[in-house]
Amino acid sequence: MRLPKWFSSVLSTALLAIPFFATAAFADYPSRGMSMNNVKAHYGQPYSVSQSATPVKKRWPRITVWNYGGFSVYFEHGKVLHTVVH
């Protein structure tokens, strides 16, 4: 059975994209709920640290951001809220 030319080009493009997504999706980044101490022990000292400037209230807690160059980690109440890959 012969496949159309367009099908082989789509298939080869899809196969080339798999390694990128697989490595990005399963890379070693901090997961939600990790403590600040665990992140610092595993990934070392961040390049920069910033905090939200808004007044701290129970409804709006302080957000801390640690920048590691390739990714940033957002903390709320000392726990990882999000990790953003740059």
C-alpha positions in Angstrom: 0.0 0.0 0.0 1.4 3.4 -1.0 0.9 6.4 1.1 0.3 9.9 -0.4 3.2 12.3 -0.3 1.5 14.7 2.0 0.9 11.9 4.6 4.6 11.1 4.8 5.6 14.8 5.3 3.0 15.2 8.0 4.2 12.0 9.7 7.8 13.0 9.6 7.0 16.4 11.0 5.0 14.9 13.8 7.8 12.5 14.7 10.3 15.3 14.8 8.2 17.2 17.3 7.8 14.3 19.7 11.3 14.5 21.3 10.9 18.3 22.1 7.5 17.9 23.7 8.6 14.7 25.6 11.6 16.4 27.0 9.7 19.6 27.9 6.8 17.8 29.5 8.8 15.4 31.6 11.8 17.6 32.5 12.8 18.0 36.1 11.0 21.1 37.4 9.5 21.9 40.8 6.1 20.5 41.2 3.1 22.1 42.9 3.1 21.9 46.7 6.9 21.6 47.2 8.2 23.8 50.0 10.7 26.6 49.5 13.4 24.6 51.4 12.9 21.6 49.1 13.2 23.7 46.0 16.3 25.4 47.3 17.9 22.1 48.3 17.2 20.5 44.9 17.8 23.4 42.5 20.2 25.6 44.5 20.1 29.3 45.1 17.9 31.2 42.6 19.4 33.9 40.3 16.9 36.5 41.6 14.0 36.7 44.1 11.1 39.1 43.9 7.9 39.5 45.9 4.6 41.1 45.2 4.3 44.6 46.4 0.6 44.5 47.4 -0.5 44.6 51.0 -0.6 41.1 52.5 -4.1 40.0 53.5 -5.6 36.5 53.9 -7.5 37.0 50.7 -4.5 38.3 48.8 -1.4 36.5 50.1 2.2 37.5 49.1 3.5 35.9 46.0 7.2 35.2 45.8 9.0 34.5 42.5 12.3 32.7 42.2 14.0 33.0 38.8 16.4 30.2 37.8 17.1 31.4 34.3 15.4 28.6 32.4 12.3 28.6 34.6 10.6 30.7 37.3 8.9 29.3 40.4 5.9 31.1 42.0 5.3 30.5 45.7 2.3 31.3 47.9 2.5 30.7 51.7 5.9 29.0 51.2 4.7 26.3 48.7 5.1 26.1 44.9 2.0 27.5 43.2 3.3 27.4 39.6 6.4 26.7 37.6 6.9 28.7 34.3 9.4 27.4 31.7 11.0 30.3 29.7 
